[in-house]
Amino acid sequence: MTRQAAAYRDRRVPLAGDAALVHPPIGGQGLNIGVHDAVNLGWKLAQVVKRTSPEKLLDTYHAERHSVAARVLGNTMARTALRRTDDRTKALGSTVSEFLGMDEPRMRLAAEMSGLGIRYDLGEGQSLLGRRIPDLELITANGPVRVFTLLHDARPVFLNLGEPGRFDITRWADRVQLIDAKHVGSWELPAIGAVTAPTAVLVRPDGYVAWVGDQTQEGLADALTTWFGPPTAA
Ligand SMILES: Cc1cc2nc3c(=O)[nH]c(=O)nc-3n(C[C@H](O)[C@H](O)[C@H](O)COP(=O)(O)OP(=O)(O)OC[C@H]3O[C@@H](n4cnc5c(N)ncnc54)[C@H](O)[C@@H]3O)c2cc1C
């Protein structure tokens, strides 16, 4: 059986990793969930402690991570059930194996087990929204750089892939790194394949896309405020 805490935070006490759940290690996902919890929570806690963001930012921790772990727990129960040795379970196992011989189910399961298929519900929008940004090779004025390298400082990144100066984030410049860059080639996500290349993306310190730009700045100020606090005075 599996168990999960009903709430991932009670006032000043957040739960992460195995403190929040109990499940059989089958499938080997416990460590992955725990590290992912910590990375999701860490930058939010830092911003709230520094008073960059209001406390309600911490509510997004439960909203994002509880459902991901609940799904993993469901998977581990299904896998545990498939280990039974009675004839019916063996027949079910053969059927599941046949499905996993097909590309689509195999890709989905692999994306789910690795955590690369996660999509946080950040509202309607382009398929990148709420998903982990791919580790693209970018070309900048300072030479080539990979996206994940830009995240090493655990600070948000605004990636402008269009004309330099097209987007104005001056009032968040104390918190958000603005990078003008180009990317040659397609955008490919583990769970869903190729996606339309955006003009700009706002990336959270945990690597998840908080806003996707398509020529206009619509919704950008809201996304910046939601995730990285109110703007500095003009
Ligand atoms: C047999 C087995 C195989 C596994 N295989 C995999 C795998 O292949 N892949 C995978 O991703 N996961 C696997 N897991 C799961 C994985 O090990 C856990 O999900 C992961 O270690 C949880 O990390 P955690 O930091 O949340 O908790 P823990 O690793 O349990 O760390 C908690 C730490 O807190 C310490 N502690 C507890 N109470 C106190 C206290 N009062 N004061 C101070 N310190 C305290 C403990 O000593 C411990 O060091 C496996 C688990 C088992 C049991």
PDBQT file of the ligand as one rigid body, heavy atoms in Angstrom, charges set to zero:
ROOT
HETATM    1  C1  LIG A 301      15.403  -0.745  -1.042  1.00  0.00    +0.000 C 
HETATM    2  C2  LIG A 301      15.160   0.627  -1.631  1.00  0.00    +0.000 A 
HETATM    3  C3  LIG A 301      15.536   0.869  -2.947  1.00  0.00    +0.000 A 
HETATM    4  C4  LIG A 301      15.328   2.116  -3.509  1.00  0.00    +0.000 A 
HETATM    5  N1  LIG A 301      15.672   2.351  -4.828  1.00  0.00    +0.000 NA
HETATM    6  C5  LIG A 301      15.486   3.557  -5.359  1.00  0.00    +0.000 A 
HETATM    7  C6  LIG A 301      15.892   3.824  -6.698  1.00  0.00    +0.000 A 
HETATM    8  O1  LIG A 301      16.424   2.980  -7.393  1.00  0.00    +0.000 OA
HETATM    9  N2  LIG A 301      15.658   5.075  -7.192  1.00  0.00    +0.000 N 
HETATM   10  C7  LIG A 301      15.059   6.061  -6.452  1.00  0.00    +0.000 A 
HETATM   11  O2  LIG A 301      14.865   7.185  -6.947  1.00  0.00    +0.000 OA
HETATM   12  N3  LIG A 301      14.673   5.820  -5.167  1.00  0.00    +0.000 NA
HETATM   13  C8  LIG A 301      14.874   4.614  -4.615  1.00  0.00    +0.000 A 
HETATM   14  N4  LIG A 301      14.486   4.377  -3.325  1.00  0.00    +0.000 N 
HETATM   15  C9  LIG A 301      13.802   5.447  -2.586  1.00  0.00    +0.000 C 
HETATM   16  C10 LIG A 301      14.784   6.475  -2.078  1.00  0.00    +0.000 C 
HETATM   17  O3  LIG A 301      15.839   5.858  -1.358  1.00  0.00    +0.000 OA
HETATM   18  C11 LIG A 301      14.054   7.480  -1.156  1.00  0.00    +0.000 C 
HETATM   19  O4  LIG A 301      12.875   7.912  -1.806  1.00  0.00    +0.000 OA
HETATM   20  C12 LIG A 301      14.924   8.659  -0.842  1.00  0.00    +0.000 C 
HETATM   21  O5  LIG A 301      16.107   8.244  -0.182  1.00  0.00    +0.000 OA
HETATM   22  C13 LIG A 301      14.172   9.653   0.044  1.00  0.00    +0.000 C 
HETATM   23  O6  LIG A 301      15.028  10.716   0.370  1.00  0.00    +0.000 OA
HETATM   24  P1  LIG A 301      14.684  11.656   1.561  1.00  0.00    +0.000 P 
HETATM   25  O7  LIG A 301      15.844  12.609   1.657  1.00  0.00    +0.000 OA
HETATM   26  O8  LIG A 301      13.316  12.208   1.420  1.00  0.00    +0.000 OA
HETATM   27  O9  LIG A 301      14.639  10.741   2.850  1.00  0.00    +0.000 OA
HETATM   28  P2  LIG A 301      15.837   9.848   3.512  1.00  0.00    +0.000 P 
HETATM   29  O10 LIG A 301      16.795   9.368   2.451  1.00  0.00    +0.000 OA
HETATM   30  O11 LIG A 301      15.124   8.850   4.353  1.00  0.00    +0.000 OA
HETATM   31  O12 LIG A 301      16.607  10.904   4.370  1.00  0.00    +0.000 OA
HETATM   32  C14 LIG A 301      16.109  11.356   5.611  1.00  0.00    +0.000 C 
HETATM   33  C15 LIG A 301      17.297  11.600   6.517  1.00  0.00    +0.000 C 
HETATM   34  O13 LIG A 301      16.862  12.239   7.701  1.00  0.00    +0.000 OA
HETATM   35  C16 LIG A 301      17.495  11.631   8.789  1.00  0.00    +0.000 C 
HETATM   36  N5  LIG A 301      16.655  11.837   9.979  1.00  0.00    +0.000 N 
HETATM   37  C17 LIG A 301      15.482  11.252  10.274  1.00  0.00    +0.000 A 
HETATM   38  N6  LIG A 301      14.991  11.745  11.428  1.00  0.00    +0.000 NA
HETATM   39  C18 LIG A 301      15.880  12.681  11.850  1.00  0.00    +0.000 A 
HETATM   40  C19 LIG A 301      15.934  13.553  12.969  1.00  0.00    +0.000 A 
HETATM   41  N7  LIG A 301      14.963  13.558  13.894  1.00  0.00    +0.000 N 
HETATM   42  N8  LIG A 301      16.978  14.396  13.073  1.00  0.00    +0.000 NA
HETATM   43  C20 LIG A 301      17.947  14.431  12.129  1.00  0.00    +0.000 A 
HETATM   44  N9  LIG A 301      17.952  13.606  11.047  1.00  0.00    +0.000 NA
HETATM   45  C21 LIG A 301      16.921  12.759  10.918  1.00  0.00    +0.000 A 
HETATM   46  C22 LIG A 301      17.623  10.156   8.408  1.00  0.00    +0.000 C 
HETATM   47  O14 LIG A 301      18.643   9.526   9.140  1.00  0.00    +0.000 OA
HETATM   48  C23 LIG A 301      17.990  10.294   6.929  1.00  0.00    +0.000 C 
HETATM   49  O15 LIG A 301      19.370  10.418   6.733  1.00  0.00    +0.000 OA
HETATM   50  C24 LIG A 301      14.714   3.140  -2.732  1.00  0.00    +0.000 A 
HETATM   51  C25 LIG A 301      14.354   2.894  -1.385  1.00  0.00    +0.000 A 
HETATM   52  C26 LIG A 301      14.579   1.639  -0.849  1.00  0.00    +0.000 A 
HETATM   53  C27 LIG A 301      14.197   1.403   0.600  1.00  0.00    +0.000 C 
ENDROOT
TORSDOF 0
